[in-house]
Every structure is written in C-alpha cells, then in structure tokens.
Amino acid sequence: MDYEKLLESLGIENASEFEYFENFADLCENGEEVEEEALYKLFEGADTDAVLEMIENYFNDIMEPIPDDSTDIYMLMETIKMALTGLLESADDETALVHFCEELNNFRRWYCEESEVECRNIDDGSIQTMCLRDALSLCRIERLEGDRYRYDFSPALNYEIEEYIMSYADMARSQRQEDDEEDMFEERYDDYDEL
C-alpha cells in the first residue's frame, strides 16, 4: 500500500489529520502490507506528541484483556510499546524514524498474521488457532458472552526486537521515570507551599 492508499484507508487527507486513537488502531489492525516509505511520510507529517499518546493508549487498550496468568505476552507487548515509543521520541534523528517505521511494520505483520495463539474452549474442548489480534478480541468477547477459553500465548512469543531498538526503549523508560520523579517532587513542593 502506497502513501495515497494508506491515507485513503485511514480516512484522512493528509498526515496532519492522523491524530486519533482510531487512526492508529486502523493502521495496526489492517493486515494489508504498507510500504515503509508510506509510513515514513505519514509519521514525518504527523504530530509526534499525538502519536506517542496514541501508541500509549492503543497498547494499554489491547493489553487490557490479556488474562492475568499470561505475564510473558503482557511483558512482550509492554516491551514493544516501549521500543516504538523510544524510537519515535528519538525521531529528530532521521534514522530513528526509519527504524520506527520498520518496527511498526514488523509489529503489524506479527500482530495480524504471523503470531499464533491456541484458544481452547473450556466447555467443549475445541481448539482454534488464531493471530494475537483475533485472540485478544476473543478475550474481550469471552467476558461478555460467557464462553470460556484457555489461551496458550507461547507460540506468539517469537517476536524479535533488535538490540539497537532496545536502547531506544531504555531511553524512553528512563525519561518516563525522570518525568514521574519530577511530577512527584512538584506535588510534594505544592503540598509544602499549601502548609
């Protein structure tokens, strides 16, 4: 999919309109291949702060239905989120934006096609194998409709993140911790002023 088709699929006319949660969800959950040049053009023209917020909200949303006993897949998704965030936060460096687009495409392919989750119906013993995107949708439906499943996410853990990308994730994590510490200090300082 080239840039023009990508914009059309997202229902926007230019990159500056890429600003809503639904835009990012549509991009990630569309199984169609997208050229990395098209992604680069999209994120080069989009508001970086808005995209960072979309990534945070999107991953929090898709990770919410993960069963409590499935910590491995939860931690992997958290790592992917931090890697994408770290790359985008470093996007003043043109190379980091290129790596961000590559990594986002890797995530999209894995999430919608390459990952495999075994979903066993507890009531009748039937087994379905589906991609992670569909398995997480089933987790949500299960809460509403009552069919109960046991999920084996272990085959989906085959996602590889390059070492250089992890250093960006570490930078993002470190920056977030510093920001949190500053916020706590400011809150304490404000409390002290009120006394």
N, C-alpha and C positions, 0 to 999 in steps of 0.2 A: 504494500500500500504506500503510495507516494504522499507528499505533503498535502496536496489538494484533496485527495480522497480521505486522508486522515481527518482534516478539518470537517469535511462533509459527514464522516461517520460520527464525529463528536458533536455535530450540530452547531458549529461555530464558524465564523467567517474569517477570523484571524487569531493569531496566538495570544493576543492580549485578552481575548474572551475566555481563555482557558483558566477559570478561576473558581469553579465549584467542585464539591465533592463528587457529584455525579459525573463530571468530566473525567476525573481521574479513575473512577470506578469503571466507566465505559471503556477507557483506554486499556486498563489492566485486564478486564474480563472479556474483551473481544479477542477471540482466538486467532484472528487473521494476522498474518505476518506484516509488520510495519518496518519500512526502511529506516535504518538508524539515522540517515540524513534528514528524514522527515521528522523524527523525534527531536533531533538536534535543533532544527529550525523552530519547532514548536516550543521547546523549553528555553531557547535563546530569546524568544519574544514574549514569554510568559513572565508573570511576576513571581520572582523566586520565593518570597515570603509566603505568598498564597499557595504555591506548590508544596512548600515544606509543611504547611498546615494540612494540606490535602493528604500528603503521604502519612502524616501522623494520624489523622482521623480515619483514613482508609484502613490502615493496618490495625488500628485499635478496633475498628468495626469488624473486620474479617476474623480477627483473633478471638473475639468475644465468645463465640460458640464452641471454641475448642474445649473438649472435655478436660476436667481438672487433672486426670491421670495421664494426660498426653503432654508432659512437660518438654519432651525433646522437640516436637514440632513447634510448640509455642516458642521455645528459645531460638530455634532456627528462624522463625518468622520475625522475631524481635531483632535478630542479627541482620537479616536482610533489610529491615526497616532502617536500622542504624547505618548500614552501608550506603543505602540510597540517600539518606539524609546527609551523611558526611560528604558524599560526592557532590551533592547539589549545593551544600553550604560552601564548598570549595570551588564553585563553578566560575569564579573570576578567572581561575586558571582554565583555559580552553580545553586542556587535556582532561581535566576532571569532568567537564560537561560531556565530553565524548565518552568517557568511562561510565558516567551516569546513564547515558542513553543505551550503551551496551548492556549494562547491568539490568536496567529496567526491561529491556527486551528479553534478556535471559530469564528474569523473574516471570514475565508474562508467558513465555513458552512453557516454563516449568509448571506454573500455577494452573494453566488451562489445558495443557496437553501431556507433558512428559511425566508429571508426578502421578503416583498411583497410591490409592488408599483402598484398603479392603474393608468393606462395610458389611458386617454380619447382622442380619435381623435376629434379635434375641428370641422372638416368638416362634418363627418358623424355621430358623436355621439357614435361610437362603443367604447367599453371599453375592454382593455386587462389587466390582472393582471400578473405581472412577477417579478422575483427576481431583486434586485438592480443592479446586474451586467448587466442584459439584459436591464433594464430600462435606465441605463446610456449610453449603446450602442445605444439605440433608440434616446436618446437626441442628440447624435453625428450625427446619420443618418438624423434626422429631419432637422438639419442645412444644409445638403447637398441636400436633395431630396424635401423639400418643404411641406410634410405632417406636420401638426401642432398638437401638443398634449398638454394637460394639465395634469400635474403629481401630484398625491397625494402620498407623501412620508411618511405620518403619520403612516401607518401600519408598516413601516420599522424601526421606531424609538425604537423598543422594544429590542435594544441591551444593555446588561448589562455589565458594567465594574466593576470588584471588587475594593473595596476601596484600598487594598494594591497596586494594579496595578496603580491606580491614583496617588499614592505618587511617583511612578517612573516617571510618566508623568510630575508631577510638578517639579521633579528634572531635567528632560530633558529640560523643558521650562525655568527654572531658569538658567541652564547652557547656553542655547542659548542666553538668554538676556544678560548674563555676557559677552559672546563672542562678541555679537553685540556691546556692550558698549566699549569693548576693541578695536574693529576694528575702531569705531568712534574716540576714543581717539588717536589711531595711525595715522589715516588720518589727524586729526587736528594737531598733532605733526609734521607730514611730511609737511603739508602746512606751518606751522610756520617756519620750517627749510628752506623751499624754499624762504621765505621772507628774 
